[in-house]
Amino acid sequence: MDRQLSQRTGQHWLALVVALALIGSIIAYNLATMRHRTISQENQRLMTQARVIGQNIQRQLEATSRALKGVITDLPGLQAPQNLSQANKRLSVLADAMPGIRTLFFTDATGTILASNRPELIGRNVAARQYFSEPQQHPNPDTLYISPPFKSVLNAYVFDITRMIPGPDGRFNGIVTAGVDPDYFEVILQSTLYAPDMWNTINHGDGIRFMTMPYREGQAGKNLAVPGSLFTRHKESGQPENIFTDTAYATGEYRKVALLTLQPKELQMDKPLVVIISRNPDAIMKNWKNEAIFQGLLFLMTCIGSSAALSLLHRRQALFEQKAQRAEAMVQIRYQLLEYATMHTVDELLQYALDEVCRISDSPVGFYHFVDPDQQALTLQAWSTRTLQEFCKAEGHGMHYGVDQAGVWAECVQTRAPAIHNDYAALPNKKGLPPGHAPVIRELVVPVIRDERIVAVLGVGNKGSNYTTGDAEEVAYLADVTWEIIDSRRAQQELKHANELLATEARIDFLTGIYNRRMFDGLLVAETARACRYNSPLSLIMLDLDHFKQINDTQGHAAGDHVLQKVAELVSGRIRSHDIFSRWGGEEFVILTPKNDAAQAAVLAEILRDMIEQYDFGSGLRLTCSFGVTRHICGEPAEVFIERADTALYQAKHNGRNRVETA
């Protein structure tokens, strides 16, 4: 007998080892497949971002090439001394119209700049610059010359895009050059950053790094064309696209790197540009590693649990087999519920969970109710799929009724424990069933308890045999897991809504719906810096409603609020989309209008003044506004800029109101 028991125990252990090995193999295979898929998806994503950057840069190069060709076509009429002033204006218009270009100029055959959108460059000789010497030494009117990056007078790395100017005899007769705007390319690189460990760069075909995003000290201007570097390996491969995972020469970091060579045939570039995008492999594989650890721990727990249970096989073998299968099913269902919840609504999750609970408990009927916080009412949330299809035609989702009106199954709310009714017909205190309700033979109902309150009730019914305490434990576990997921989803949605509300309140005036003063202060700093960087005008309009206090005093604050809202609506509908309109305080508003000098801003202010004066605010109510206008001066503090506009507004008030004054 002992020998038979030992032999049987050995067989069971062997079977367990084989089963665990199989599970481990499946987990290992799934993890390997997941790892391969993660790497493949990241490779594709990196290369897609590199292509997006490349397409944006190519469009910029094509536009610049067309602009340079247009300048060369018009040169016979622009090179004459009497027409150079017109040439400067032409170049300024082109530079302003092309967001990626900072500087435009053309030279004579000696390298002297004849015309430029930047007056300080006119008359300089650039014969020593590579962007001049390269086309001079290798002249070709069809070639688009891309200079290596160099440090500009603004201490930023730039590169020039150049075309040769052919003389009447076709020989070299100077160049027309466009200097790129680093800020434009920063926006392109910044827009494709989708992970905090990501690093985007643009590099010259000779290996000189132009820029990086995010910015890293010492990277711009670095030469990557060294033996064995990823850049060199990419060029030597002859392929336009490559992905490597290795140590990057520029930083010494281990990275996954996507490289894309940009040299369209139609542009005939003498040198290509190389887009390089990289990520930290550890960050890429972080989720996979966490999943591997989770599944490893889960596998380890399974091994320990099954081994411990197997040691009791000689006493409760049959019971063990049943519990082991149930435990595995519970873990799998929990994992499935968590996975299902990520892609489906709460209602879909509830029905899916009920279907799984009914399958595990061998019950054709299943339902899920929420319990109100006062513990006095219930709301039907879901029936299982089979219940709806085969058994129950009664009212469904959202039905709300008191606990005291529910059937005997609701006793679990009072007892705060599972209720098992294996002989439903014999119960003395039944309340009957509504028309179309599924007939009940036997039922099992469990409560879900959180913070001493019952928050939900899950029930199953009409199992072919009696429900047991084991059934109750399993159903209670799955009911608890389902509620945990639902509660988590609700918390996430509430947090998201709260964050969105806070973000809106931080920048929008609650009454008028336009920017508040805090948001305006931030935008003012950015716009003044931009105006100085591009040497473009920027003006400020400050307006104040005349005699507004009389409206509040005579007609009430509701009328005053209505006037403020309508003024904001009128002005918003008249200004440009890139003008910045904000409530300054009380009945004062400000308008920041880029690329408008003081005269243009005054014209706009006059239009707004007349529009407000002519508007009927209801019941014959009319009002006027006073306006102060001023232009920004580079280098002055924002406070001085605003104070000057306020002074002009004060002058308008002093001179009789309902007028525009310019400081």
C-alpha positions as CSV (number, residue, x, y, z in Angstrom):
1,M,0.0,0.0,0.0
2,D,2.8,2.4,1.0
3,R,4.6,1.4,-2.2
4,Q,1.5,2.2,-4.3
5,L,1.1,5.5,-2.5
6,S,4.7,6.4,-3.1
7,Q,4.5,5.4,-6.7
8,R,1.3,7.4,-7.2
9,T,2.9,10.4,-5.4
10,G,5.9,10.2,-7.7
11,Q,3.6,10.1,-10.7
12,H,1.8,13.2,-9.4
13,W,5.0,15.1,-8.8
14,L,6.3,14.1,-12.3
15,A,3.1,15.3,-13.8
16,L,3.3,18.5,-11.8
17,V,6.9,19.1,-12.9
18,V,5.9,18.5,-16.6
19,A,2.9,20.8,-16.2
20,L,5.0,23.6,-14.6
21,A,7.6,23.2,-17.3
22,L,5.0,23.5,-19.9
23,I,3.5,26.6,-18.3
24,G,7.0,28.0,-17.9
25,S,7.7,27.3,-21.6
26,I,4.5,29.0,-22.6
27,I,5.3,32.0,-20.4
28,A,8.8,32.1,-21.9
29,Y,7.5,31.8,-25.4
30,N,4.9,34.6,-24.8
31,L,7.6,36.8,-23.2
32,A,9.9,36.2,-26.1
33,T,7.2,37.0,-28.6
34,M,6.2,40.1,-26.6
35,R,9.9,41.2,-26.5
36,H,10.3,40.7,-30.3
37,R,7.0,42.6,-30.9
38,T,8.1,45.4,-28.6
39,I,11.4,45.8,-30.3
40,S,9.8,45.6,-33.8
41,Q,7.1,48.1,-32.9
42,E,9.7,50.5,-31.4
43,N,11.9,50.2,-34.5
44,Q,9.0,51.0,-36.7
45,R,7.9,53.9,-34.5
46,L,11.4,55.4,-34.4
47,M,11.8,55.2,-38.1
48,T,8.3,56.7,-38.6
49,Q,9.3,59.7,-36.5
50,A,12.5,60.0,-38.4
51,R,10.6,60.0,-41.7
52,V,8.2,62.6,-40.4
53,I,11.1,64.9,-39.5
54,G,12.7,64.1,-42.9
55,Q,9.5,65.0,-44.8
56,N,9.2,68.3,-42.9
57,I,12.9,69.2,-43.6
58,Q,12.5,68.1,-47.2
59,R,9.5,70.4,-47.7
60,Q,11.5,73.2,-46.2
61,L,14.5,72.5,-48.5
62,E,12.2,72.4,-51.5
63,A,10.6,75.7,-50.6
64,T,13.9,77.3,-49.9
65,S,15.3,75.9,-53.2
66,R,12.4,77.4,-55.1
67,A,12.9,80.7,-53.4
68,L,16.6,80.8,-54.2
69,K,15.8,80.0,-57.9
70,G,13.2,82.8,-57.9
71,V,15.8,85.2,-56.6
72,I,18.3,84.1,-59.3
73,T,15.7,84.5,-62.0
74,D,15.0,88.1,-60.9
75,L,18.7,89.0,-60.4
76,P,19.2,90.8,-63.7
77,G,16.7,93.4,-62.5
78,L,17.8,93.4,-58.9
79,Q,21.6,93.6,-59.1
80,A,21.6,97.2,-60.5
81,P,22.8,99.6,-57.9
82,Q,19.6,101.6,-58.2
83,N,17.5,98.5,-57.5
84,L,19.4,97.1,-54.5
85,S,17.0,98.8,-52.1
86,Q,14.1,97.0,-53.9
87,A,16.2,93.7,-53.7
88,N,16.5,94.1,-49.9
89,K,12.8,94.5,-49.6
90,R,12.2,91.5,-51.8
91,L,14.5,89.4,-49.6
92,S,12.9,90.6,-46.4
93,V,9.4,89.6,-47.7
94,L,10.7,86.2,-48.7
95,A,12.4,85.7,-45.3
96,D,9.3,86.7,-43.4
97,A,7.1,84.4,-45.5
98,M,9.3,81.4,-44.9
99,P,9.3,80.3,-41.2
100,G,12.4,78.2,-41.5
101,I,14.6,80.9,-42.9
102,R,16.4,83.6,-40.8
103,T,18.7,85.2,-43.4
104,L,18.6,85.7,-47.2
105,F,21.4,87.5,-49.2
106,F,23.2,87.3,-52.6
107,T,26.7,88.3,-53.4
108,D,28.8,89.2,-56.4
109,A,31.6,87.0,-57.8
110,T,34.1,88.2,-55.2
111,G,31.9,87.3,-52.2
112,T,30.7,90.8,-51.3
113,I,27.0,90.8,-50.1
114,L,25.0,93.1,-52.4
115,A,21.6,92.7,-50.8
116,S,20.1,91.0,-47.7
117,N,17.0,91.0,-45.5
118,R,19.4,91.9,-42.7
119,P,20.9,95.4,-43.4
120,E,23.9,94.8,-41.2
121,L,25.2,92.1,-43.6
122,I,25.2,94.3,-46.7
123,G,28.7,95.0,-47.8
124,R,30.4,92.2,-45.9
125,N,32.7,89.8,-47.8
126,V,32.0,86.1,-47.3
127,A,34.6,84.7,-49.7
128,A,36.3,82.8,-46.8
129,R,33.1,81.0,-45.9
130,Q,32.6,77.5,-47.0
131,Y,29.1,78.1,-48.3
132,F,30.8,80.6,-50.8
133,S,34.0,78.7,-51.5
134,E,32.3,75.4,-52.3
135,P,30.1,76.6,-55.2
136,Q,33.0,78.8,-56.3
137,Q,35.3,75.8,-56.6
138,H,32.7,73.4,-57.9
139,P,30.2,75.6,-59.8
140,N,27.0,74.0,-60.9
141,P,23.8,76.0,-61.3
142,D,21.7,72.9,-60.7
143,T,23.3,72.0,-57.4
144,L,21.8,72.9,-54.0
145,Y,24.8,73.4,-51.7
146,I,24.3,72.4,-48.0
147,S,27.0,74.0,-45.8
148,P,28.3,72.2,-42.7
149,P,26.9,73.7,-39.5
150,F,28.8,76.6,-38.1
151,K,28.5,78.8,-35.0
152,S,26.7,82.1,-35.9
153,V,27.3,85.5,-34.2
154,L,24.3,84.6,-32.0
155,N,26.3,81.7,-30.6
156,A,23.9,79.2,-32.2
157,Y,24.8,76.6,-34.8
158,V,23.2,77.2,-38.2
159,F,23.8,76.0,-41.8
160,D,23.3,77.7,-45.1
161,I,21.4,76.6,-48.2
162,T,23.1,78.0,-51.3
163,R,22.7,78.2,-55.1
164,M,25.3,79.5,-57.5
165,I,24.5,82.6,-59.6
166,P,25.6,81.9,-63.2
167,G,27.0,84.8,-65.3
168,P,26.0,85.5,-68.9
169,D,28.6,83.0,-70.0
170,G,27.4,80.4,-67.5
171,R,30.4,80.9,-65.2
172,F,30.4,81.5,-61.4
173,N,29.0,85.0,-60.7
174,G,28.3,84.8,-57.0
175,I,25.8,83.0,-54.7
176,V,22.3,83.4,-53.3
177,T,22.1,82.0,-49.8
178,A,19.5,81.3,-47.2
179,G,20.5,80.9,-43.5
180,V,18.2,78.5,-41.6
181,D,16.3,79.4,-38.5
182,P,17.3,77.0,-35.7
183,D,14.0,77.7,-33.8
184,Y,12.0,76.3,-36.7
185,F,14.0,73.0,-36.7
186,E,13.7,72.9,-32.9
187,V,9.9,72.9,-33.3
188,I,10.1,70.0,-35.9
189,L,12.3,67.9,-33.6
190,Q,10.3,68.8,-30.5
191,S,7.0,67.8,-32.1
192,T,8.1,64.2,-32.6
193,L,9.3,63.5,-29.0
194,Y,6.9,60.9,-27.6
195,A,9.0,59.7,-24.6
196,P,11.2,61.5,-22.0
197,D,14.2,59.4,-22.9
198,M,14.0,60.2,-26.6
199,W,16.7,62.3,-28.3
200,N,16.3,63.8,-31.9
201,T,19.1,65.3,-33.9
202,I,19.8,66.8,-37.3
203,N,23.3,66.2,-38.8
204,H,25.2,67.3,-41.9
205,G,26.2,64.6,-44.3
206,D,29.9,65.3,-43.5
207,G,29.2,64.3,-39.9
208,I,28.8,67.7,-38.2
209,R,25.9,67.7,-35.8
210,F,23.5,70.7,-36.3
211,M,21.2,70.5,-33.4
212,T,19.7,68.2,-30.7
213,M,16.4,68.1,-29.0
214,P,16.2,68.0,-26.0
215,Y,19.3,70.3,-25.9
216,R,22.5,68.7,-24.6
217,E,25.6,70.7,-24.0
218,G,28.5,70.1,-26.3
219,Q,26.6,68.1,-28.9
220,A,26.0,70.8,-31.6
221,G,29.0,71.1,-33.8
222,K,30.3,67.6,-32.9
223,N,31.9,65.5,-35.7
224,L,30.3,62.1,-35.8
225,A,32.3,60.9,-38.9
226,V,34.8,58.8,-37.0
227,P,35.6,55.2,-37.7
228,G,33.2,52.7,-36.1
229,S,30.6,55.3,-35.1
230,L,26.9,54.6,-35.8
231,F,26.9,57.5,-38.2
232,T,29.9,56.1,-40.2
233,R,28.3,52.6,-40.2
234,H,25.1,54.1,-41.6
235,K,27.0,55.9,-44.4
236,E,29.1,52.8,-45.2
237,S,26.0,50.7,-45.5
238,G,24.8,52.7,-48.5
239,Q,21.2,52.4,-47.2
240,P,19.0,55.5,-46.7
241,E,17.6,54.1,-43.5
242,N,19.2,52.0,-40.7
243,I,18.4,51.1,-37.1
244,F,21.3,50.1,-34.7
245,T,21.4,49.3,-31.1
246,D,24.9,50.1,-29.8
247,T,26.9,52.6,-27.9
248,A,26.6,56.1,-29.4
249,Y,29.9,57.8,-30.1
250,A,28.5,61.3,-29.4
251,T,27.5,60.5,-25.8
252,G,29.0,57.1,-24.9
253,E,25.5,55.9,-24.0
254,Y,23.9,52.6,-25.1
255,R,21.0,53.6,-27.3
256,K,18.6,52.3,-30.0
257,V,19.2,54.6,-32.9
258,A,17.3,55.2,-36.1
259,L,19.2,57.0,-38.9
260,L,17.7,58.4,-42.1
261,T,19.6,60.0,-44.9
262,L,17.8,63.0,-46.6
263,Q,19.0,63.7,-50.1
264,P,16.1,63.9,-52.6
265,K,17.2,63.4,-56.2
266,E,15.1,66.3,-57.4
267,L,17.0,68.8,-55.2
268,Q,20.5,67.7,-56.3
269,M,22.0,68.4,-52.9
270,D,25.8,68.3,-52.8
271,K,25.6,67.0,-49.2
272,P,22.8,65.1,-47.5
273,L,21.3,65.8,-44.1
274,V,21.0,62.8,-41.7
275,V,18.2,62.6,-39.2
276,I,19.1,60.6,-36.1
277,I,16.5,59.6,-33.5
278,S,17.3,57.5,-30.4
279,R,15.9,56.0,-27.3
280,N,17.2,54.3,-24.2
281,P,16.7,50.5,-24.7
282,D,16.1,50.0,-21.0
283,A,13.2,52.5,-21.2
284,I,11.8,50.8,-24.3
285,M,11.8,47.4,-22.6
286,K,10.7,48.7,-19.1
287,N,7.1,47.5,-19.5
288,W,8.3,44.2,-20.9
289,K,10.6,43.7,-18.0
290,N,7.9,44.5,-15.5
291,E,5.6,42.0,-17.3
292,A,8.3,39.4,-17.2
293,I,8.8,40.0,-13.5
294,F,5.1,39.8,-12.9
295,Q,4.7,36.6,-14.9
296,G,7.8,35.2,-13.3
297,L,6.5,35.9,-9.8
298,L,3.1,34.6,-10.8
299,F,4.7,31.5,-12.1
300,L,6.8,31.2,-9.0
301,M,3.7,31.6,-6.8
302,T,1.9,29.0,-8.9
303,C,4.8,26.6,-8.4
304,I,4.9,27.1,-4.6
305,G,1.1,26.9,-4.3
306,S,0.8,23.8,-6.4
307,S,3.7,22.1,-4.6
308,A,2.2,22.9,-1.2
309,A,-1.2,21.6,-2.3
310,L,0.3,18.5,-3.8
311,S,2.0,17.6,-0.5
312,L,-1.6,17.1,0.8
313,L,-2.6,14.9,-2.1
314,H,-2.6,11.6,0.0
315,R,-5.4,13.0,2.1
316,R,-7.4,15.2,-0.2
317,Q,-6.4,14.5,-3.8
318,A,-9.8,15.0,-5.3
319,L,-10.4,18.2,-3.4
320,F,-7.0,19.5,-4.4
321,E,-7.6,18.9,-8.1
322,Q,-10.8,20.9,-8.0
323,K,-9.3,23.8,-6.0
324,A,-6.2,23.9,-8.2
325,Q,-8.2,24.2,-11.3
326,R,-10.5,26.8,-9.7
327,A,-7.5,28.9,-8.4
328,E,-5.9,28.9,-11.8
329,A,-9.2,29.9,-13.4
330,M,-9.6,32.8,-11.0
331,V,-6.1,34.1,-11.7
332,Q,-6.7,33.9,-15.4
333,I,-10.1,35.6,-15.2
334,R,-8.7,38.4,-13.1
335,Y,-5.9,38.9,-15.7
336,Q,-8.5,38.8,-18.5
337,L,-10.7,41.3,-16.7
338,L,-7.8,43.7,-16.2
339,E,-6.9,43.4,-19.8
340,Y,-10.5,43.7,-21.0
341,A,-11.0,46.8,-18.9
342,T,-8.3,48.7,-20.7
343,M,-10.2,48.7,-24.0
344,H,-13.9,48.7,-23.0
345,T,-16.5,50.7,-21.2
346,V,-17.6,50.0,-17.6
347,D,-20.9,48.5,-18.9
348,E,-19.1,46.2,-21.3
349,L,-16.8,45.2,-18.5
350,L,-19.7,44.4,-16.2
351,Q,-21.4,42.1,-18.8
352,Y,-18.1,40.4,-19.6
353,A,-17.4,39.8,-15.9
354,L,-20.9,38.4,-15.4
355,D,-20.4,36.0,-18.3
356,E,-17.2,34.8,-16.8
357,V,-18.8,34.4,-13.3
358,C,-21.7,32.5,-14.8
359,R,-19.3,30.2,-16.7
360,I,-17.2,29.5,-13.6
361,S,-20.2,28.9,-11.4
362,D,-22.1,27.0,-14.1
363,S,-25.1,29.4,-13.8
364,P,-27.2,30.4,-16.7
365,V,-28.5,33.6,-14.9
366,G,-26.3,36.5,-13.6
367,F,-26.9,40.1,-12.6
368,Y,-25.0,43.0,-11.0
369,H,-26.5,45.8,-8.9
370,F,-25.0,49.0,-7.4
371,V,-26.1,49.9,-3.9
372,D,-26.6,53.6,-3.1
373,P,-24.5,55.2,-0.4
374,D,-27.5,55.4,2.0
375,Q,-27.8,51.6,1.7
376,Q,-31.5,52.0,1.0
377,A,-31.7,51.7,-2.8
378,L,-30.3,49.6,-5.6
379,T,-29.6,50.2,-9.3
380,L,-29.5,47.4,-11.9
381,Q,-26.4,47.7,-13.9
382,A,-26.1,44.6,-16.0
383,W,-27.5,41.1,-16.8
384,S,-25.3,38.4,-18.2
385,T,-25.5,37.8,-22.0
386,R,-27.2,34.5,-21.6
387,T,-29.7,35.9,-19.2
388,L,-30.8,38.6,-21.7
389,Q,-30.9,36.2,-24.6
390,E,-32.7,33.2,-23.1
391,F,-34.4,34.1,-19.8
392,C,-35.1,37.6,-18.8
393,K,-37.3,40.1,-20.7
394,A,-37.9,42.4,-17.7
395,E,-36.7,46.0,-17.5
396,G,-32.9,46.2,-17.5
397,H,-30.1,48.7,-17.2
398,G,-30.6,51.6,-14.8
399,M,-33.7,50.4,-13.0
400,H,-33.7,52.0,-9.6
401,Y,-35.7,50.7,-6.6
402,G,-35.5,50.4,-2.8
403,V,-33.9,47.5,-0.9
404,D,-37.1,46.9,0.9
405,Q,-38.8,46.4,-2.5
406,A,-36.3,43.8,-3.7
407,G,-36.7,40.1,-3.5
408,V,-35.3,37.7,-0.9
409,W,-31.9,37.8,-2.7
410,A,-31.5,41.3,-1.2
411,E,-31.1,39.9,2.3
412,C,-27.3,39.9,1.7
413,V,-27.5,43.7,2.1
414,Q,-28.9,43.3,5.6
415,T,-26.7,40.3,6.6
416,R,-23.6,41.7,4.8
417,A,-22.8,38.1,3.9
418,P,-23.4,35.8,0.9
419,A,-27.0,34.5,0.6
420,I,-27.5,31.0,-0.7
421,H,-31.1,29.8,-1.6
422,N,-31.0,26.3,-3.0
423,D,-34.8,25.9,-2.7
424,Y,-36.2,29.2,-3.8
425,A,-39.7,27.9,-4.2
426,A,-40.0,27.0,-0.5
427,L,-39.0,30.4,0.8
428,P,-41.8,31.9,2.8
429,N,-41.1,35.6,2.3
430,K,-40.8,35.8,-1.5
431,K,-42.2,39.0,-3.1
432,G,-42.7,37.6,-6.5
433,L,-41.1,38.4,-9.8
434,P,-41.8,41.2,-12.3
435,P,-43.3,40.3,-15.7
436,G,-40.6,39.0,-18.0
437,H,-38.2,38.2,-15.2
438,A,-36.2,34.9,-15.4
439,P,-37.8,32.1,-13.3
440,V,-35.7,31.3,-10.2
441,I,-34.9,27.8,-9.1
442,R,-31.9,28.5,-6.8
443,E,-29.7,31.5,-6.4
444,L,-26.4,32.7,-4.9
445,V,-26.0,36.5,-4.1
446,V,-22.8,38.1,-2.6
447,P,-22.3,41.7,-1.4
448,V,-19.2,43.8,-2.2
449,I,-18.1,45.8,0.8
450,R,-15.9,48.9,0.9
451,D,-15.2,51.1,3.9
452,E,-17.9,49.3,5.9
453,R,-20.5,50.0,3.2
454,I,-22.0,47.7,0.7
455,V,-21.3,49.2,-2.7
456,A,-22.6,46.4,-5.1
457,V,-24.3,43.1,-5.2
458,L,-23.5,40.2,-7.7
459,G,-25.9,37.3,-8.1
460,V,-26.0,34.1,-10.1
461,G,-28.9,31.6,-10.4
462,N,-30.3,28.3,-11.6
463,K,-27.2,26.2,-11.3
464,G,-27.9,22.5,-12.1
465,S,-26.9,21.5,-8.6
466,N,-26.8,23.2,-5.2
467,Y,-24.6,26.2,-4.6
468,T,-21.8,25.7,-2.0
469,T,-19.7,27.9,0.2
470,G,-16.9,27.3,-2.4
471,D,-19.1,28.8,-5.1
472,A,-19.8,31.7,-2.8
473,E,-16.1,32.3,-2.3
474,E,-15.4,32.3,-6.0
475,V,-18.3,34.5,-6.9
476,A,-17.4,36.9,-4.1
477,Y,-13.8,37.1,-5.3
478,L,-14.8,37.9,-8.9
479,A,-17.4,40.4,-7.7
480,D,-14.7,42.1,-5.6
481,V,-12.2,42.1,-8.5
482,T,-14.8,43.5,-10.8
483,W,-15.7,46.3,-8.4
484,E,-12.0,47.1,-7.9
485,I,-11.5,47.6,-11.6
486,I,-14.7,49.7,-11.9
487,D,-13.8,51.9,-9.0
488,S,-10.3,52.4,-10.4
489,R,-11.7,53.4,-13.7
490,R,-14.1,55.9,-12.0
491,A,-11.2,57.4,-10.0
492,Q,-9.1,57.8,-13.2
493,Q,-12.0,59.5,-15.0
494,E,-12.6,61.8,-12.0
495,L,-8.9,62.7,-11.7
496,K,-8.8,63.4,-15.5
497,H,-11.8,65.7,-15.3
498,A,-10.4,67.5,-12.3
499,N,-7.1,68.1,-14.0
500,E,-8.8,69.4,-17.1
501,L,-10.9,71.8,-15.0
502,L,-7.8,73.1,-13.2
503,A,-5.9,73.6,-16.4
504,T,-8.8,75.6,-17.8
505,E,-9.2,77.7,-14.7
506,A,-5.5,78.5,-14.7
507,R,-5.6,80.4,-18.0
508,I,-9.2,81.4,-18.8
509,D,-11.3,84.2,-17.2
510,F,-14.4,82.5,-15.8
511,L,-16.8,85.3,-16.7
512,T,-15.7,86.3,-20.3
513,G,-14.1,83.1,-21.5
514,I,-11.0,84.9,-22.7
515,Y,-7.5,84.7,-21.3
516,N,-7.0,85.8,-17.7
517,R,-4.2,88.1,-16.6
518,R,-2.0,85.2,-15.4
519,M,-2.1,83.7,-18.9
520,F,-1.5,87.0,-20.5
521,D,1.6,87.6,-18.5
522,G,3.1,84.4,-19.7
523,L,2.2,85.1,-23.3
524,L,3.5,88.6,-23.1
525,V,7.0,87.3,-22.2
526,A,7.0,84.9,-25.1
527,E,5.7,87.4,-27.7
528,T,8.1,90.2,-26.7
529,A,11.0,87.8,-27.0
530,R,9.8,86.6,-30.4
531,A,9.3,90.2,-31.7
532,C,12.9,91.0,-30.7
533,R,14.3,87.8,-32.2
534,Y,12.7,88.4,-35.6
535,N,12.8,92.3,-35.4
536,S,9.1,92.5,-36.0
537,P,6.7,95.0,-34.6
538,L,4.5,94.3,-31.6
539,S,1.8,96.6,-30.2
540,L,-0.4,96.7,-27.1
541,I,-3.9,98.0,-26.9
542,M,-5.5,98.7,-23.5
543,L,-9.2,99.5,-23.3
544,D,-11.5,100.5,-20.5
545,L,-15.3,100.7,-20.5
546,D,-16.4,104.3,-19.9
547,H,-18.7,104.9,-16.9
548,F,-19.0,101.2,-16.3
549,K,-19.7,101.7,-12.6
550,Q,-22.9,103.5,-13.4
551,I,-24.2,100.3,-15.1
552,N,-23.5,98.2,-12.0
553,D,-25.0,100.9,-9.7
554,T,-28.2,101.5,-11.8
555,Q,-28.9,98.2,-13.5
556,G,-27.2,95.7,-11.2
557,H,-24.1,93.5,-11.5
558,A,-25.9,91.0,-13.7
559,A,-26.2,93.7,-16.4
560,G,-22.6,94.6,-15.8
561,D,-21.5,91.0,-16.3
562,H,-23.6,90.8,-19.5
563,V,-21.8,93.9,-20.9
564,L,-18.4,92.5,-20.1
565,Q,-19.3,89.2,-21.8
566,K,-20.6,91.0,-24.9
567,V,-17.6,93.3,-25.2
568,A,-15.3,90.2,-25.0
569,E,-17.4,88.5,-27.7
570,L,-17.4,91.6,-30.0
571,V,-13.6,92.1,-29.7
572,S,-12.9,88.4,-30.1
573,G,-14.9,88.2,-33.3
574,R,-13.0,91.2,-34.8
575,I,-9.3,90.6,-34.0
576,R,-7.0,88.2,-35.7
577,S,-6.6,84.6,-34.6
578,H,-3.0,85.2,-33.4
579,D,-3.8,88.4,-31.5
580,I,-3.9,87.8,-27.8
581,F,-7.0,89.1,-26.0
582,S,-7.2,89.1,-22.2
583,R,-9.2,90.5,-19.4
584,W,-6.8,92.8,-17.4
585,G,-9.1,93.4,-14.4
586,G,-12.6,94.7,-13.7
587,E,-13.7,96.5,-16.9
588,E,-10.2,96.7,-18.4
589,F,-9.0,94.6,-21.3
590,V,-5.7,94.3,-23.2
591,I,-4.9,93.2,-26.8
592,L,-1.4,92.1,-27.7
593,T,-1.2,92.4,-31.5
594,P,2.0,90.9,-33.2
595,K,3.4,92.3,-36.5
596,N,1.4,95.5,-36.1
597,D,3.1,98.8,-35.4
598,A,1.5,101.6,-33.3
599,A,-0.3,103.1,-36.3
600,Q,-1.8,99.8,-37.4
601,A,-2.8,99.0,-33.8
602,A,-4.4,102.4,-33.5
603,V,-6.5,101.7,-36.6
604,L,-7.6,98.4,-35.1
605,A,-8.5,100.2,-31.8
606,E,-10.5,102.8,-33.7
607,I,-12.5,100.0,-35.4
608,L,-13.2,98.4,-32.1
609,R,-14.1,101.7,-30.5
610,D,-16.7,102.5,-33.2
611,M,-18.1,98.9,-33.1
612,I,-18.7,99.0,-29.3
613,E,-20.2,102.5,-29.5
614,Q,-22.7,101.4,-32.1
615,Y,-23.7,98.1,-30.4
616,D,-27.0,97.8,-28.5
617,F,-26.4,95.8,-25.3
618,G,-30.1,95.3,-24.8
619,S,-33.0,97.5,-23.8
620,G,-31.3,100.5,-25.5
621,L,-28.2,100.2,-23.3
622,R,-25.1,101.6,-25.0
623,L,-21.6,102.5,-23.8
624,T,-18.3,103.7,-25.1
625,C,-14.7,102.7,-24.5
626,S,-11.4,104.5,-24.2
627,F,-8.2,103.1,-25.8
628,G,-4.5,103.4,-25.2
629,V,-2.1,102.2,-27.8
630,T,1.7,101.8,-27.8
631,R,4.4,99.8,-29.5
632,H,7.0,97.5,-27.8
633,I,10.6,98.6,-27.7
634,C,13.2,95.7,-27.6
635,G,15.0,95.5,-24.3
636,E,12.5,97.3,-22.2
637,P,10.8,95.5,-19.2
638,A,7.3,94.3,-19.7
639,E,6.2,96.6,-16.9
640,V,7.3,99.7,-18.9
641,F,5.6,98.4,-22.0
642,I,2.3,98.0,-20.1
643,E,2.7,101.3,-18.2
644,R,3.1,103.2,-21.5
645,A,-0.2,101.7,-22.8
646,D,-1.9,102.6,-19.5
647,T,-0.6,106.1,-19.7
648,A,-2.1,106.4,-23.2
649,L,-5.4,105.0,-21.9
650,Y,-5.3,107.6,-19.1
651,Q,-4.8,110.3,-21.7
652,A,-7.8,109.1,-23.6
653,K,-9.9,109.3,-20.4
654,H,-8.5,112.8,-19.7
655,N,-9.3,114.0,-23.2
656,G,-13.0,113.2,-23.0
657,R,-13.2,109.4,-23.2
658,N,-14.5,107.4,-26.2
659,R,-11.3,107.9,-28.1
660,V,-8.0,106.3,-29.0
661,E,-4.7,107.8,-27.8
662,T,-1.2,106.5,-28.9
663,A,1.9,106.7,-26.7
